[in-house]
Amino acid sequence: MTTSAHDTVQRALALVSESFIAASGPGGQNVNKVATAVQLRLDIYALRLPPEVFARFRQLAGSRMTAKGELLLSAQRFRTQEANRADARDRMTKLIEEAFDLPEKRAKTRLNRVGKTERLAGKKIRGAVKAGRGKVRLD
């Protein structure tokens, strides 16, 4: 059962819980009266992510993950609830999509026989140079 980033984002948007809190920053007196900042909570375990995607998600989320396994995003960049809500949801979506974008495995380089002998010859020369730097003995 493989899940795509799009399906997971749709599930996350259905599972997310939002609460509005008083924000700091721009807004004048209105900021004291209206709760415009949004706090978004998402239970990551409910998404049932594949293990490698889950590990990458935890790494990307960092301190935004709680000990219970919840993603906690707060948005207060804008002056309206709707703009902050859309901003938080966009950030959550980008985080999930980035978690699904796994880095490619690095293929080991192979060294041929000629390259190996050249490398060892270079090491011998370098060793001889370093050995010549010792104390001068008058025997």
Helices and strands as residue ranges (DSSP letters): H 5-15, E 17-21, H 30-33, E 37-43, G 45-47, H 51-61, G 62-64, E 70-75, H 81-100, H 113-131
